[in-house]
Every structure is written in C-alpha cells, then in structure tokens.
C-alpha cells in the first residue's frame, strides 16, 4: 500500500459552479479527486492511501508570495514525519509553472516524487482533464518514478499526456489549453509493464547525481516580496516604478535576449540604462538581472551597451538558460533565504535541478 499526500492548493481542479453561476473553490474538491480515482479502473485504485491536506482555497490567479509561504508551511507540516511515498499538489493552471519552478528548486534532491497537477476545466465537466492528470500522477508514484518534482498534463490539442520536469515548465499560452517544457516526455501509453522504459529515460536525461541541493525546506525561512519582475514592451517608461522597495529587479527580454538600450549620451526614460542607473545608485543598491541574456558568441550591440554600463563599478547581470518562471523563482529564493552574498551568487549561478535548458535548446 502506497501512502500519498494530496495538498489542495486550489485552482480550477478544485472548483465547482457556485450559486451565482461562477467558478469558486469547492471544499469537496479533494474528496472528489480521491473518490474518482478509487472508483476508476486503475490497477492501483485499491492499493493506495491518499491523505488530504486542508484546502488552501487559492485561485491560481490570486497566487502571491505570502500564499507561497502558506503552501510551504502546509508541506512542512504534513511531511516532517516522512511517512509518504509521494506528494501531489492540486494547483491552478494560471500560475502552475511559477509554483512548480519554485518547488523544483526548494525540493531539489527530494527522496520522494512530488507532482503538480491541474485541470483545464472543473472536474465535473466532460472536457476536464483533471481526473486524468491526477490519475497519472498517482500511478507514476505507485510505479516507482525516480524522485524529483514533476508536472503531468494532458494537452487538449492532441489528447496526449506529458510528463514535465517542474524546473522547465512554462506557462500555458493565451488561447491554449496546452503546457510545454524542454525535454517533456509523452507518457500517454505508460503502463505497469513498460514503465521502466520511461523511467530509464528519466534517469538517463536527469541523473540524480547531477542534482544539487542548496535549500532545506524544513529550515526556518520565509519568502519575501524582494524581486520586482518586469516584462519588456514597446514604449516602456522606467521612471514609473519605485525600485527601492526591492532587493533585485528581474528584467525579462525579447526572444533574442534583447531589451531597449541606447548609448549613454542618448538614452531616455525608455531605456533599460535609465532603470539600471536608478537601481544601482540607491543608498542600498538594487541588483539588476536580465533574463534571458547572454554575452557569448554573436550578440547584439544593445547587449554590449548594457554589459559595459556601470554605476560605481556595478553592472547589470545576465542570466541565460532559465525559463522566466525559474529565473523569478531562483531570485526570490536567493534573496529570501541567503544572507551571505557569495552563497547567494553560487545558488543563482549553479544548476540545481536541470533548470538550465540552454544546452538542450541549442542541441
């Protein structure tokens, strides 16, 4: 008998139609997930014990750093005794990739498999993939999938079930009901008889000896709202923001790794150089990161301008190879958990759980 903890975060997978005709979190969501699995034709329907956590009642779009702390506290509360063979988070789709990325770093080196599951529609809808996603996660745990942090999701475009390493999951695009990640594995046809073929592929692609653990979830730390995340767009005005409230700014980039920059004698409030000046000239300087950005190989002039632009000897830093979601999660953790600057830098610059996808993308 396998023991699995189901942590009920919220989101569509935990919703039902309320009296007003809108979707809201249901207090019975966990019971329905559990009962639907027990009443299914799964080989493991009567061979697993699923324990429910309290329902956190968090709609995915309402995820905050403080709500992340609530989820972390629930994980600590239920898993300290180490009595589970696996953990499943029932989470909404909107911020699934952000939360999965965060926990992939917090739980790198976990000795049990941890899954994030979600649904495109409420469980009672005939179009919902929620029960299929949950069933897949339970069966993977029961069949002995290598310990790590994953997401499983049945894409609506092709009706195929995909296994994602959580550190590589990206947000579902607008007008889509599909998730993707670098190195995702199609496990639609996985079974007890052939699961070792799939698990051998996981062990080969993501060998456990290459995972590095920097963070102990059971230590006494909390996440803080210490990172300001900006996405570039045409006409952005950097004078509109107050950077002083943060320890770091994460500035996203266009697909080629560029952001608006102009030469020092020409730049305006629309240039990232203006923001860099504002951040690095603070009494307590605010670190600036550009992601994804690289300074090797053929790079654009704009990137060279940013790299050479300094304030009192400090420059913006370039992160390359991470998804936007993982870059944000890494910086939140780095500035919340590590007071020592060298330890913080080591954590930011070291691959912990195969989150650096640059080599995989370029192959």
C-alpha positions in Angstrom: 0.0 0.0 0.0 1.4 3.4 -1.1 0.8 6.5 1.0 0.3 9.7 -0.9 -0.3 13.2 0.4 -2.6 15.4 -1.7 -2.1 19.1 -1.0 -5.2 21.1 -2.0 -3.9 24.4 -3.2 -6.9 25.4 -5.3 -7.4 26.5 -8.9 -9.7 25.0 -11.5 -9.0 21.5 -10.4 -10.6 22.3 -7.1 -13.6 24.4 -8.3 -17.3 23.9 -8.8 -20.1 26.1 -10.0 -21.5 28.2 -7.2 -24.9 29.7 -6.7 -24.0 32.8 -8.7 -23.1 30.7 -11.7 -19.3 31.3 -11.4 -16.4 29.0 -10.5 -15.2 29.0 -6.9 -13.1 26.7 -4.8 -15.0 23.8 -3.5 -14.4 22.3 -0.1 -15.2 18.9 -1.5 -12.6 19.0 -4.3 -10.1 16.7 -2.6 -12.8 14.2 -1.8 -14.0 14.2 -5.4 -10.4 13.7 -6.7 -9.8 10.8 -4.3 -13.2 9.2 -4.9 -12.9 9.5 -8.7 -9.5 7.7 -8.6 -10.7 5.0 -6.2 -13.8 4.3 -8.4 -11.6 4.3 -11.6 -10.3 1.2 -13.4 -6.8 1.9 -12.3 -4.8 -1.1 -11.1 -3.8 1.0 -8.1 -7.4 2.1 -7.2 -7.4 -0.2 -4.1 -3.7 -0.2 -3.5 -3.1 3.4 -2.4 -3.9 5.5 0.6 -4.5 9.2 -0.3 -4.4 11.6 2.6 -5.9 15.1 2.1 -4.4 18.3 3.5 -6.6 21.2 4.5 -7.9 23.1 1.5 -5.9 26.3 1.0 -8.6 27.8 -1.3 -6.2 29.8 -3.5 -7.4 30.5 -7.0 -4.3 30.3 -9.2 -4.6 33.9 -10.4 -4.6 35.0 -6.8 -1.2 33.4 -6.0 1.1 35.7 -4.0 4.4 35.3 -2.3 2.6 35.1 1.0 0.4 32.3 -0.4 3.6 30.5 -1.5 4.6 30.7 2.2 1.3 29.2 3.2 1.9 26.3 0.8 5.4 25.7 2.1 4.1 25.7 5.6 1.5 23.0 4.7 4.2 20.9 3.0 6.4 21.2 6.1 3.5 20.4 8.5 2.5 17.2 6.7 5.8 15.8 5.6 8.1 16.3 8.6 7.3 12.7 9.7 8.4 11.5 6.3 5.6 8.9 6.1 4.6 9.5 2.4 5.7 7.7 -0.7 4.8 10.8 -2.8 3.1 14.2 -2.7 0.7 15.7 -5.2 -0.2 19.4 -5.3 -3.6 20.2 -6.9 -2.9 23.6 -8.3 -4.5 26.0 -10.8 -3.1 26.4 -14.3 -2.6 30.2 -14.4 0.5 30.2 -12.1 1.3 26.5 -12.2 4.6 27.0 -13.9 5.7 29.6 -11.3 4.9 27.4 -8.3 6.3 24.2 -9.9 9.5 26.0 -10.7 9.8 27.3 -7.1 9.3 23.9 -5.6 11.7 22.3 -8.1 14.4 24.4 -6.5 13.3 24.1 -2.9 12.9 20.3 -3.2 15.9 19.5 -5.4 17.3 16.3 -4.0 13.9 15.2 -2.7 13.8 11.5 -1.8 10.2 11.1 -2.9 8.4 12.1 -6.2 6.4 15.3 -6.0 3.8 16.2 -8.6 1.9 19.3 -9.6 -1.5 18.5 -11.3 -4.1 20.9 -12.6 -7.2 20.9 -14.8 -8.4 22.8 -17.9 -12.0 22.8 -16.5 -13.8 21.8 -13.3 -13.7 18.1 -12.6 -17.4 17.6 -13.3 -17.0 19.0 -16.9 -16.9 16.3 -19.6 -14.0 18.3 -21.2 -11.9 18.3 -18.0 -8.5 16.6 -18.0 -8.2 16.9 -14.2 -9.0 13.4 -13.3 -6.7 12.0 -16.0 -3.8 14.2 -14.7 -4.4 13.2 -11.1 -4.6 9.5 -12.0 -1.4 9.7 -14.0 0.5 11.3 -11.0 -0.8 8.7 -8.6 0.1 5.8 -10.9 3.6 7.2 -11.6 4.2 7.4 -7.8 2.9 3.9 -7.3 5.0 2.5 -10.2 8.2 4.0 -8.7 9.1 7.0 -10.8 12.5 8.5 -9.9 12.3 11.0 -7.1 12.1 14.6 -8.4 9.5 17.4 -8.9 7.2 17.0 -11.9 4.1 18.2 -13.5 1.8 15.9 -15.6 -0.7 17.4 -18.0 -2.9 16.0 -20.8 -2.8 18.6 -23.7 -6.1 19.3 -25.3 -4.7 19.8 -28.8 -3.5 16.2 -29.2 -5.1 14.4 -26.3 -1.6 13.2 -25.2 -0.3 13.0 -21.6 3.0 14.7 -21.0 5.5 14.4 -18.1 7.3 17.7 -17.4 10.3 18.3 -15.2 8.9 21.1 -12.9 12.0 23.3 -13.3 11.4 23.5 -17.1 7.7 24.0 -17.2 6.5 27.2 -18.9 3.2 29.0 -18.7 0.2 27.9 -20.8 -0.1 30.4 -23.6 -3.2 32.6 -24.1 -5.9 30.9 -26.1 -4.4 27.5 -25.5 -5.1 24.5 -23.2 -1.6 23.0 -23.6 1.5 23.1 -21.5 5.1 22.6 -22.7 8.6 22.2 -21.4 12.1 21.4 -22.8 12.5 17.7 -22.7 8.9 16.8 -21.9 8.1 13.1 -22.2 5.0 11.7 -23.8 3.7 9.1 -21.3 0.3 8.5 -22.8 0.9 4.8 -23.2 2.8 4.2 -19.9 1.7 1.1 -18.0 3.0 -1.1 -15.2 4.5 -3.4 -17.8 6.5 -0.7 -19.7 7.0 2.0 -17.1 10.7 1.1 -16.6 11.3 2.1 -20.2 10.1 5.6 -19.4 11.8 5.8 -16.0 15.1 4.7 -17.5 14.7 7.6 -19.9 14.2 10.0 -17.0 17.2 8.6 -15.2 19.3 9.0 -18.3 18.1 12.5 -19.1 18.1 13.8 -15.5 20.7 11.7 -13.5 20.2 12.2 -9.7 23.9 12.6 -9.1 23.8 15.9 -11.0 21.2 17.4 -8.8 22.5 20.0 -6.2 20.5 20.9 -3.1 21.1 24.3 -1.6 17.9 24.7 0.4 16.4 22.7 3.3 12.6 23.2 3.3 12.5 22.4 7.0 14.8 25.3 8.0 13.2 28.4 9.4 13.0 30.7 6.4 10.2 32.6 4.6 9.9 34.0 1.2 9.7 37.8 0.9 8.5 40.1 -1.9 12.0 41.0 -2.7 12.1 40.8 -6.5 10.5 43.1 -9.0 9.8 41.4 -12.3 9.5 43.5 -15.5 8.5 42.3 -19.0 9.7 44.5 -21.9 7.2 46.1 -24.2 7.3 48.9 -26.8 7.3 52.2 -25.0 8.1 51.1 -21.5 8.8 54.1 -19.3 11.2 53.2 -16.4 10.5 56.3 -14.5 7.1 55.0 -13.4 8.4 52.4 -11.0 9.7 52.5 -7.4 12.7 50.1 -7.3 13.8 51.0 -3.7 11.3 48.5 -2.2 13.1 45.5 -3.6 16.5 43.7 -3.3 16.6 42.8 -7.0 14.9 43.5 -10.4 14.4 40.7 -12.9 14.0 42.2 -16.3 12.7 39.8 -19.0 14.0 40.1 -22.6 12.6 39.7 -26.1 13.1 36.4 -27.8 16.6 37.3 -29.0 17.7 38.2 -25.5 17.5 42.0 -26.0 15.9 44.9 -24.2 15.7 48.6 -25.2 19.1 50.3 -24.7 20.6 53.4 -26.1 24.1 54.8 -25.9 24.8 56.7 -22.7 24.7 60.2 -24.3 21.4 59.4 -25.9 19.3 57.2 -23.6 15.9 58.3 -22.3 13.4 57.0 -19.7 12.5 54.3 -22.2 16.0 52.8 -21.9 16.9 50.0 -19.5 20.0 52.0 -18.8 17.8 54.6 -17.0 16.5 51.8 -14.8 20.0 50.4 -14.1 21.1 53.9 -13.0 18.1 54.2 -10.7 18.6 50.8 -9.1 22.4 50.8 -8.7 22.6 54.4 -7.4 20.3 53.7 -4.5 21.7 54.0 -1.0 21.2 50.3 -0.8 21.8 49.3 -4.4 19.1 47.1 -6.1 20.7 44.3 -8.2 19.5 44.1 -11.8 19.3 40.9 -13.8 18.5 40.5 -17.5 17.0 37.1 -18.4 17.4 35.5 -20.9 20.6 37.4 -21.8 24.0 36.2 -22.9 27.4 37.7 -23.7 29.0 34.8 -25.6 29.0 34.2 -29.3 27.4 36.7 -31.6 25.4 39.2 -29.5 23.6 42.4 -30.4 25.2 45.8 -29.8 22.4 46.6 -27.3 23.6 43.8 -25.1 27.1 45.1 -25.2 25.9 48.5 -24.2 24.2 47.1 -21.2 27.2 45.0 -20.2 29.5 48.0 -20.2 27.2 50.3 -18.4 28.2 50.6 -14.8 27.4 52.6 -11.7 30.1 52.8 -9.1 31.7 49.8 -10.6 28.5 47.7 -10.6 26.7 46.4 -13.7 23.5 44.6 -14.6 23.9 40.8 -14.6 22.8 38.5 -17.3 21.1 35.2 -16.7 20.9 32.7 -19.5 19.3 29.3 -19.9 16.4 29.6 -17.4 12.7 29.9 -18.2 11.2 33.2 -17.0 9.4 31.3 -14.3 12.5 29.6 -12.9 14.6 32.8 -13.1 12.0 34.6 -11.0 11.8 31.6 -8.5 15.6 31.5 -8.3 15.9 35.1 -7.4 13.1 35.1 -4.9 14.8 32.2 -3.1 18.2 33.7 -3.4 17.3 37.0 -1.8 14.9 35.5 0.8 17.0 32.5 2.0 20.6 33.5 1.7 22.0 36.5 3.6 25.6 35.7 2.6 26.3 37.3 -0.8 28.7 34.7 -2.0 26.3 31.9 -1.2 23.5 33.7 -3.0 25.7 34.1 -6.1 26.6 30.4 -6.0 23.0 29.4 -5.8 21.9 31.7 -8.7 24.8 30.6 -11.0 24.7 26.9 -10.2 22.3 24.5 -11.9 20.3 22.8 -9.1 17.7 20.6 -10.8 18.3 20.7 -14.6 16.7 24.2 -14.8 19.4 25.5 -17.3 17.9 24.5 -20.6 20.3 26.4 -22.9 22.3 23.3 -24.0 19.2 21.3 -24.5 17.7 24.1 -26.6 20.8 24.6 -28.7 21.4 20.9 -29.5 
